[in-house]
Amino acid sequence: MSASNYPGGERREQHVKVASQAKPGFLERLGETTGGMVVGVGLFALSFYVLFTNEGRALRTASSLDEGLSLVVPLDSIHSVEPQNNGKLVHLSGPLRTFQPLYDPNYRISIHSVKLKREVEMYQWVEYQESRDYEENGERKTETTYTYNTEWKSEVINSRNFDKEIGHINPSAMAVESVTVVAPDVLVGRFSLSKGLVEKIDNFKKLSLVGLPPLDFFVTVHENYFYHTQNPRHPEVGDVRVSFSYAGLSGEGNYPGPAQVVSIVARQKDERLVPYQSKSGDVLEFLYLEDLSAQEVFEKEHQSNKLKTWALRVGGWLLMFLGISLTIRIFHTLVDWLPLVRDLVSLGLKLFALSVATSLSLVTIAAGWLFYRPLVASLLVALALVPIILARSKASPKKNQ
């Protein structure tokens, strides 16, 4: 085993272990391939579901957004509640407001914001593995290099699962727990926000601790952290440090900044902003951490819908490619004892899976369009047939001549 020390108290240790096993026979490899085929068939079927239903989801969301934009009512003032807008989809922009500051009594932190997060990290041993397989004397061997570093981690790492626990023992729990506090009432003007809207306020920023005096002899303030040690530059395993971050400033002062301005589209229910159920099927409840018009909010949602649609299309294609690759891998297993033939078959199978997955993905997406958008799909098919019809119509007179 080798050991090294790094600046900041970080330590690193390393050792190598080699495991040997007999080279699997043909029947054993065939059995492993058969198991992969079962998984491949499942992924193949799942890909059709993802690709087909994604088209319906995209259309439903787009229709809901168009419906919302045609119905949304921009509020003239956030400081008055108009009864005629009750039950309608409304748009408003304004600064966040909360009644009381959020407070952490253990560290005497107080701030006017929607959320206050206390993140606790402990200095611990972390195990990393790096393996390589090779064959020697007719055996298949695996060489694994285990590296142990000391790092700050926000979760407790169980050192009992290490390959070598001796000398790398971590505490079983932290002395302080991480927690996120949320203001009970969040408003914009006179309107209180629903739980769903509050959840969208997630622009966390680290709170500066510069200028704060130390809490006591056992806690030191250093680089925006509370360290439960007297020597934060050279921590020991088990030492704890605590940092704070906030989201959605809601105070009237300048520390640590002005109140966060947000733009909201939701249903007005008296003095509350709640989700709006569209006739197209989607729930409309949007919050952006900037000053936007209603048109800009819906444009951003349309863009998000397009990105999600293409992400699911690519994901569906990838599932289909993996499914086909696992299903036809048995052909590679049948010839894997012939080096040259094995390489050629492997290349051919990859090209086959690539081409079939691409073709079937396009066909499935087209089928989704036919099912969910029959009129648009029919028009596209008609346009696609126009060049063929024109070509045939021009060819007929020539034959008659």
N, C-alpha and C positions, 0 to 999 in steps of 0.2 A: 504494500500500500504506500502511495505517495501522499504527502501533505504539504500545503502551501498557505501562507498568510498574505492577505491583501490589505490595501489601505482601507480605513474605516472599520477595521475589526473583522472583516469578512474572512472566513476560513474555507479551504477547499481540500477534500481528501478524495482519493480515487483507488479502486482496485478492479481487477479483471478476473472473470470466471468463465471457464470453458466447459460446456456441456456437450456430451457425445451421445448419439443414438444411431442405431442401425438404419441404413438406408431403406426407406419403405419399399415394399414390393409392389408389383403391378396391381394386385387385387386391392391392396391398401390404398394406393393412389386413386384407383377407380372408385373406391368407396367414398373418399373425400370429395371427388368430383361430383358424385351422385348427390351428396348433400348440398353442394353448391348449386346444382341444377334446380333443386327444390326452392332454394332462396331466389334464384334467378327467375323462376316462373312467377313467384310472388311479386318481385319487383316489376316484372314485365306487365302483370295485370294492374298493379298500382299506378304505373305510368299512364295507362289509358284513362283511369279515373281522374288523375291530376290534370292531364291535358284537356280532357273533355269538359269537366266541370269548371275549369278555370275560365273558359270562354263565357259561360253563363254568369259566373261571378263578376267578370269584368263588365259585361253588358249591364247587369243589374246595378252595379256601383255607378257606372257612367250615367244611366238613366236617373238614378236617385239624385246625383249631383246636378244634372240639368233641371230636374224638378225643383230641387232646393233653390237654385239660382233664380228660377222664375217666380218663386214665392217669397223669398227672403225680404224682410222689412228692415232697413237701416234705422236705428233709433236716433232721434234728434238729440236726446240728452240721456246721459247715464245717471243723472241725479234725480230723475222723476220717472214714475211708473205710469205708463199709459194703459188704461184698462182695455182699450180697443185692440191692443196687441196681444192680449192674453190668449194663449194656445197657438200663437203664430210662430213661425221661424223668424228669428230676429238676428241682426248683426250689430255689434257694438265694439268699441275700442276704448281702453282707458287703463289707468294704473291700478295695480292690485292693492287691496287694503285688508288688513287684519286688525282685530281689536286689541290684542295684547302681544308683546314680544314672546318669542320662544326662549326657554331658559334651561340651561343645564346646570343644576346646583353643584354637581361634583367638581366642575371646572370653572364655574362662575362665568359662563358664556351666556350672553343675552343679545338677541338680534330680532328685528322686525322682518320676518320672512314667512313664506308659506311652509317651507320645510327646513329643518335643521338636522343634519346627519352627523352622528359621531362615529367615526371609523377607527377601530382599534386594530393594531398590528402587533404581532409578537415575533421576536427574533428567534428563528428556528432553523433546524437542519432540514434541508430539502434534498431528496434523492433524484438523480437523473440517470436514465439508462440509455445506452446506445449499443445495438447488437448488429452483428454481421454473421451471415451463414456461409460456410464453405465445406468442401468435401476433402477428406484426408484418409488414406488407407481404407477406402471403401466405406467409410462412416460419414454421416452428415453431422457436422459440428456447428455449434453456435457460440460465438465469443461475445460476451456481454461486459461492457465497461460500466461500472457503477461510479458515479461522481456525487460527492456530498458537499453542498455549499451551505453556508449560513446566510439566510436572507430574512428580510421583513415580510411576513405573510399575514393576510387578514383572516385566514381560516386556520384552525388547529390541524397540523399535519401529524398523523398517527405514525410515530417512528417504529411501532411494532411490525409494520408492513415492510420495513426496510430489509434489504438483503443482509445487511450487517448493522444491527441495532446498537451493539456495544460501541460506546464512544460517540453515538449520534442519537441520544435520547432527548426527546422533546417533552415539555410539560403536557399534561392531558387536558388542560383548560386554561383560559385566559383570566386574569384577575379582574379585567373590566370587559364589559360587553358592548358590542356595536349596537347602535339604535338610531332610528330615524323618527323624529317627532314632526307631526303635521298639525298645522293650525286648525282648530275645530271649525272656524267660520272664515271663509275667504270670499271677499266681495270685489266687484268692480262697480263703482258708484253705489247705487242702492240695491244692486242685484247680487244675490249669493250664488256661488258656483256649486254645481253638483259634484259628487265624488269623482265621476268620470273626467270632468274638466280639471279638477285639482290634480288628478294623476298625470295629466299631460304637462304639468309644470315640473320639468326635470332638468333645468339648466343649472346644475350644481357647480358652484365655484368654491374653491378652498378659501376659508376664512383666515385672514392674516392675524398672527398672534404677536406681531412686532410691538414692543413697548409694554406688553403685559408682564407684571411682576410674577415671580415664581409663587406657586400655591403654598408649598411647604418644603421642608428639607429633602423630601424623597422624590419630588417632582421638579424637573428642569424644563424650561422653555427654550427650544432650539429649532430654528428654521421652520416655524409654523407647526411644530409638534410639541405636545406635552410628553416628555420622556420620564418614565418611572425608573430612572437611574440617575446617578450623579455624574456619569461619564457617557454622554450620548454619542461621542465620537468613537468610542470603543465599547459597544454593547456586548453583553453576554447572552447566551441562549437562555430564553425565558424572560428577558427584558421586554417591556411593553411601551409602545408609543401611541399617542392619540392625536388625531387631527379632526377638524370640524369643517364642514362645507354647508352651504346654504343654497336654496333655490327659490326664486320668486320673491325678490325684495318687496316689502309692502309698507315701509315706514315713510314718514314725511320728512325725515332729516336727510343729511348727506352721508351718514356713515352706515354701512360701507359704500353706499351709493343711493341714487334716487330709486323710487318705486318702479318696479318692472311694468312696462306697458304691454298689454296683451290685446289680441283681437279674437273675438268669440262669435261663433255661429251656433245657436241652440234654440230650443223652444222656450218662450217666456211663459212661466206659470206663476202668476202674481209677481212676487219679488224674487223668484228663483229662476235659474237657468238650468233646464233639464234636457234630456235627449229628445229628439224629434224623430218620429217614425214616418218615413216617406211611404207613399203608395207603391213605389217601385220595389220596396222591400228592405232597403238599408236604413240604418239608424244614423242620423246626422247630428253630430256633436263635435265641433272643431274648436281648438284653441291654438293660436300661434303666438309666440313670444316676441311679437313685433307689431307695429301699427300698420294694418292692412285694410283695404276696402273689401267689401263683400265679394266683388268680382275677383280680386286677387286671392282671396281665401279659396274660392272654388277652383280657380286655375291651378293652385298648388295641389289641391286634392285630386284633380284630374291627372296631373303629372305623377302624383304618387300612385294612382291607380294604374297608369301605364307601366311604371317601373315594376310594380308588383305583378302585373300580367306577364311581362317579359321574363321576370325572374322565375315565375312558376312554369312558363314554357320551357325555359332552359333546364329547370329542375326536372320537369317531366321527361325531357329528352335524355337527360343524364340517367334517370332511373331506367328508362328503356334500354339505353346503351349497356348499362351494367347488367340488367336482366338478361339481355341477349348474350352478352359475353360469358356470363356464368353458365347459361344453359348450353351453349355450344362448346364449352371448354373440354368436354369429354373427348372431342376429336383430337385435341392437343395431347391429352393423356394417352391416347392409343398409339401415338407415334413419338412420345417424348424420349424413347430410348435410341432414336436416330437423330443425331445432332443437326445435320443439315436439313433434313425433312422437317424436324421439329421447329426450326426457326422460320422456314417458309410457311408452314401451316399456321404458326402463331401470327405472322404478319397478315396472312389471308383471312384469318378469323377476325382480327381487329378491323380490317377494312370492311368485311362483311357486316359486322355489328354496327360499324359507323354508318354505312349506307342504308341498311335496313332500319336502324333507329331513326335516321333523318327522314326517310320516306314515310314510315308509319306515323311519326310525330306530325308531319305535315298533313297526312290524311286524317288523323284524329282531330287536329285543329280545324280542318275544313269541315269535318262532320259536325263539330261543335257549332260552327258558324251556320250550317244548314239547319241544325236543330233549334238554336237560340235566335238566329237572325235569318229566317228563311227568305224574306223579301230581298235583303241586301245580298245574300248568297246567290239567289236566283238572278239578280241583276249582274253580278260578277260573272256568273256562268254564261249568261247571254252575251256579255261583252267579250268573253274569251272565245265564244263561238263565231263572232262576227268575222274575224280574219279568215277562218276556215270556210265560212259560207261564201265570202267574197272571192276567195281563191277558186272554189268549185264553180261559182257562177261564171268566172272568166274563162275557166278551162272548158266549159260546155260548148260555147260558140266555136272554139278552135277545133273541137272534135267534129262538129257538124260540117265545118268547112272541109 
